[in-house]
C-alpha cells in the first residue's frame, strides 16, 4: 500500500430462502449514494454459471436456495463477453452455436472486472491496444489501502494476474509472476504453482519454476530478498514465504505480518488435479491433506490485510471450478464449487466479526461459465432446448451433462451484500428472458472505481 419471451423450463434465479441469521436482508442494503465501504472482498468462482451452483446445491442440500449468498439482497445476472462480443437473450436460449460463439476467456473477463474496460482474450490488465489499464487494487493501494489476491490455481494465472499486473498475454506466466512478486505493492499473494511439487502434492524430481517467476525469482524468495516497496517509504519490503498448511492456517490468528506470499505444496491446483479416479463421485477420492482449503487461505489473507487501519481490497478466486468444467468432470466440479461456497460462508462470518456489513462489501460471482453445463437430454446443435440440472437428492450426483470443453457466453450469477452493494442496480444493462435483470462484468470495476474516487 502507498500512503499519500421464452418459456422458463423449470429454471429459477436462486431464491433467498432459509437464509442464515447473520446475512443482511434487503432493508440493510445501502442506498445508491451510500458511503464507500472501507473493505471490499471480491470472490470469483472461475467457470461458474447458474448450473454449477445448482449442481452443487442439489448435491449438498438436495434443494436450491441454501447457499450463503442466496439471501443477499443484490442478486442479478451478469454478461461476460469480451471486446467485440455481445449478449442477445433470445439467441442465447435458442441457439447453441450462438452461446458457444467467441466466448470470453478468464484474462479478458478478469480485466473487465478489475478495470471496468472490455479487452481482448488473453489480455492481462491491458486494453485492446495493449496499453495498461489501471486496476482497482492499484488505485486502492495508491490511497493507502492494503491489497491482495488469493487463488486455488497457480498464483500467476489469469484471474489473480489481471487484478495485479499488466501483460499482453496470459501465457507469459514467468513474466507475470515476476511482476507480481518483485514489482507489485500487494501485501498478500496466495496460490498454487509451487516449483517443487506436482498436482498431487508430491515432490518433483525436476523443479518447474515458471508459475513463480523463474528459478532466480524463487531463489530470491527463499533468501528473503524478493519484494518491492509496498508501503512507499523508499525501502523494499520482502515477502514472508509460507508453504505449510499449518503455517497458513496460523496466519488467520497471528499478529502483524507485513507481507505474505503463501505457496502451498501444490503444483497446479489445490485439489482438482490430485491423482485418483477423476470421474469418481464427489469426495470419493481422498484429498491432499498437505494443502490448505480456500476457506483457510481466505481467513489468513483477511487477517493479514486487516492490520491496515485504512482498509483493504481483496480478490479471492476458486479457480478450479473452471478446470473441472474444461475436463467435464462432474464430481470434481461439485467438490470445487462446494469448497468455494464454504469459503464464502467463512468470509461472511469474518465480516460479522470485523465491522459487519456497514464496513464491508462482499461481491460473489464468476468470470464466465465453462462447459455449457445443463441437465440431461438437451438438444445439441443449431436450435437447442434448454434442460435444467436434475435433482436426485442430497449426496447424489445430479442429472447433468456438458456440451463443451470450453467457455460459453451464458449469463452467470452475481451477488453482492454490504455497504454500497445497491449501487449495482444502477448498472443494469438489460433483462434476460430467463435470468431477469443483468449487469455487465465491467460494472464491477466501474462501481469500485467510483468508491475509490470518493
N, C-alpha and C positions, 0 to 999 in steps of 0.2 A: 504494500500500500504506500502511496505517496501522499504526504500531507500538503499542503498549500490549500299429370298427377298420377302418381304411381302407387299401386297397392302396396302397403307395408305388410310384407309377408311374415307376420309374427315377430318383426324386429322392433326393438324399443331402444330409446336412448336411456341408458341405465338409470333406473329410478332411485330416488333418495329415500329408501325405506330402511327401517331398523338401524338408524344412524347411531354411532357411538355418542355418548353423552358429551364428550369433550369437543365434538365438532360443532363449529358455529352454524347457526341457521341463517335463513335469508335476512332476518331482521338485524343480524350482526354485520351484514355487508356494508362497507363504507360507501358514501355517495360518490358520484363521478368526480367531484373535486376534493376528495378526501386527501389528507396529508400523505406524503410518500412514506412507505414503510422503512423502518431502519434496516431490517434484514430481508433479503429476497432469496428464496430457495427454489430453484427450477429443477424438477425431476422429470427425466425423459426416459421412457421405455422405448428403446430403439426398435423399430419394426412393429410397434404395437398399434393395431386398429381396434375397432369395436369387437370384432370376432375373437381376437386374442383375449380380451378382457372377459368376454362371455365364456370362452372355453375354460379359463382359469376359475371363474366364478362357479360354474357348474361343477367342476371337479372338487373345488374347495368347500363349497357350501350346498350344492345341489339346487341352487337358485341364484337369481341375479339380485343386485341391489345391496349387497353386504360388504362391498369393498370400502376401504376407509375414505375414499374420495367421493363415494356415491351420494353423500349428504351435503357436499359442497353446494353453496347457493349459485355459484357460477359454473354452469355445465353447458358447454357448447360443442359443436363440431369444428374441425379445422382443416382447411385445404393446405396442401403441401407442395404443389408443383413448383418446379424451378423456373429460371428465366426463360421466357418464350412459351411457357405452358399455360394451361387454363384448367378450370373445373366447370363442367356443364352437367347439371344434375340429371336431366333426362338421359343423356348419353351414358353417364356413369352407371346407371341402373339397368340399362338395356343392352349395352354393348361391351363384351369382354375385350374386344380389340381396343376400344377407347380407354377403358380403365387401366389397361396394361401399356398404353402407348406413352413412351417417353416420360416415365416417372422420374421424380427427383431421386438423388442419392443422399446419403447422410451428410456429406460435406456441404452441399448446397442448402439442404434443409436446416442444418445447424447454423450455418452462416446467416440464413434468413432470420432465425430466431435470435441469434446473438447480436445482429446488427440492424435488423429492420429492413434489409435490402435483399432482393432476389439476386441470384447469381447462377453461374453455370455448374453443371455437375462436376464434382471433383475439386471445386474451389474451396480453399480454407481461408476465410476471412478476407477475401478479395472480391471485387466487383467483376462485371462481365468484361471489363477492360484490364483485368488483373491488377487493379490498383487497390491498396489496402483500405479496408473499411474499419472504422473504429467500433470495437465491440463493447458490450455493456460492462464486462469485467474490467476492461482498460479504463473506461470512464469512471467506474466506481472506485478503482484504485487511485485515480488522479484526485479524487475527492476525499481521500483518506480512509476509505473502506477496505477491509480485508477481502481477499478473493480466493477462490479455489475451485478445482474440478475433481470429480470422483467418477470412476467407471469400473465396470466388471470385465472390460476387454482391455487390450493394450492402451496405455496412457496416451500414446500418440495417435490413436485412431481418430476418425473424422470428427465425432461429436465433441470430445474434450478439446481437440485441436482448434476447432472453429471458435470456441469460446476463449481461446488463449492466445493464438498467434496468427500469422499470415503466410500463406504459401500458395503457389499457383496449382499445386497438385497434392491431393491427399495421400498419394503413394510415396511421397518423399518423407517416409517415416523418420529416418535418422535426422534430416534437417529440422523437421517439426519438433522432435524430441529435444534436440539441442537448443532450439529457441525457447521451448518451454522451460527447460532445466537451467540453462546458462544465461538467458536474457530476460525472461519474463519476471514481473514483480509478484506473481502468485505466491500466496502463503501456504497453499495446500495443493499437492498433486497426488492422487491415489489411483492406481490402476495396475492391471496385469502387464505382461511383457518382460518378465524377469529373464535376463540373458542366460542364466544357468539352469533353468527349469523348463520342462516340457509341458504339454497340455494337461498331463495328469499329475503335475507337481513332483515329478521325478527328476533327479539330477541329470542334466545332459552331458554327453561325452564332449561335445563341442559347443561352446557358448554362442548364442545368437544375439548380437548387440543392437540391431537396427532400431528396435522399438524404444530403446533408451538412449538413442543418440550416438551410437558407436562405442567402440571399446574405450577410446580416450575419454569420452564424456563419462562413461560409467566408472572408470578408474578415478576420475576427479570426484565423483560422488562418494565412492568408497573411502577416499582420502579426506573427505570433508572439505574439499576445495571448490565445489560446484555451487553456483548461485550468484545471481546479480544483486544489485542494490534494491531491496524490496521496500525499504522504509524511507528512502530519499535522503539519507544522511550522508551520502557520498561514499559509504563503505559497503562492500559486498556482504551479503548475508547468506552464508552457506546453508544447504539443506541438512536437516536431520533425517537420515535414511532409516526407515523402519520396514522390516521384512517379515518377521514372525507374527503369526496370528495373535498370539497372546499380547505382544507388544502393541499391535494395532488396536486391540480391544482396550488396552490400558490407557490409550490416548483419550478415550471418552471421559476419563475422570482425572487425568493428570493435570499438572499445573501449567504455567505459562511456557509454552514452546513456540518459538518464533516462526519457524518454517518446517513443514513436514513433507517429505517425499516418501510415500508408502508404496512399495513394490512387492506384493506378496509372492510366494513361491509358485507362480503360475506363468507359463509362457504365452498363453493365448487368452483363455477365459478362465474365470474362477472355477466354473463347474461344467459349462455346456459341452466342452470338448474333452471331458475326462474319459478314460478308457472304459470299455464295457459296451453292452448292447445299446446302441444309440436309438434303437426303435422300441426299447422297453417302455412300459407304462411309467408314469412319473414316480420318482423316488424309489424305484426298484434297484437301480444300480447305486451302490454306496457312494457317498460324496467324498471328495478330497477334504479331509478334516484339517489339513495344514494351512488352509487359506481362510480368510475372514469372509463373512457374509456381507452383502451390500448394506444391510442394517448396521452392522458393526463399523464398517468404514464410514458410513454417513454420520453416525454419532461421534466418531473420532474427529472427523473433519469439522463438525459443528462446534465441538469443544475447543478446538484449536483456533478457529476463526472468531469465536465469541469473546476471546480475550481482547479484541479490539473494540473499545467503547464507542467508536464511530459507526459500528455496524459492519455488515458483510454481504457479499453476493456469492452464492454457491450454486454450481451446476452438478447434479448427481445423475448419472446415467446407468440404467440397467441395459447394458449394450448387447447382451447375448440373446435377448428375445429375437433380435434380428438374425443372429447366426442360426438359431433353430428354425426360423422361418425359411431362410435360404435353403437349408438342408432338408426341409419338410419333415421335421422330427416332432410329432405331436407331444410326446411325453416330455421332452426336454424344453419345448416351448412353454408348456404349462409350469414346469419347475421354475423357469426363469421369470415368468410373469408373476408367479406367487412370491418369489424372492423379492421382486420389485415392490409388490403390494405390501409386503411385510416392512420393507424399508420406508414406504410412505407412512405407514402407521407409526413406526418408530420416530420419524421426523415430526409427525403431528404431536406425539407425546412430548417430544423435546420442546416444541413450540409452546405447549401448555405450561411447561415448567420454566420457560425463559421469556417472559414478557407477554405471552399469549398472542392472540390474533390482532390486537391493536398495534403490536410492534412488528409483526412478521407477515410476510406474504408468501404463500406456497402455491406454486404452479405445478400441475401434474399433467403430462401429455406424452406424445410420442414425436418422432420426426417424420415418419411415414409408415405405411402398412407394408408388410413383407409377406409374400406367398399367396396373396389373394385368397385368404382363408375363408371358408364358408362351411355350411352344413353339407351332408352328402346329397348327391343327386342333382347338383346344379348343372344346368346345360352349358357345355363348353362351346367355344367358337362364337362367331357372329353375334346373334341375338341371344342374350342369356336370361335365365330365370333364376333370380337370387333365392338361395335356400339358407335359412339361419342355422347356426350351430345347434346341434341337437342335445338336449339334456337327458342324460342317462342316470342321473343321481349322483350324490356325493361319493367321491372316491372312485368313480367310474370314468373311464376315458370318454369324453363327449363324442357325439357324432360330428366329425369334422373332416374336411378334405382341402388340400391345397390345389391351386390351379396355376401356380407359377413358382419358380425358384428365385424370383427377383421381386422388386418392389412394385406396388400398384399406385394408382392415383386416387385411391379411395380416401374419403374424408376420415379423419381419425378423431378420437375424443380429446377434449380439452376441459380441464377442471382448474378452478382457482379459488382460494379462500384467504381471507385476511385483509388487512388494510390496503385499499386501492384496488381490490380484485374486481369491483364492479366497473371499473374503467374499461374493461374489455368489451362490455356491452356496446360501447360507443364505436367499436371497430367491426361490428357485424358486416360481413361482405355480401351475404346473400342468405337464401333459405333453401335448403335441400328438401326434396320431396319425401325423403325418408328420415334423415338425421335432424332436420329442422335448421335453426339458425346456425350459421358458421362464420368464423373469422378466418383470416389467412394467417399463415405462420409468421409473417412479417409483423403482425400486430404485437407479438411478444416483445421484440426489440424496440418497437416504437413506444409502447407503453412504458417500458422500463427506462428508456432514454428520457422520456418525459419526467419520470420520477427524479432522475439524476440531474435534471436541469433546474429543479425547484429548490 
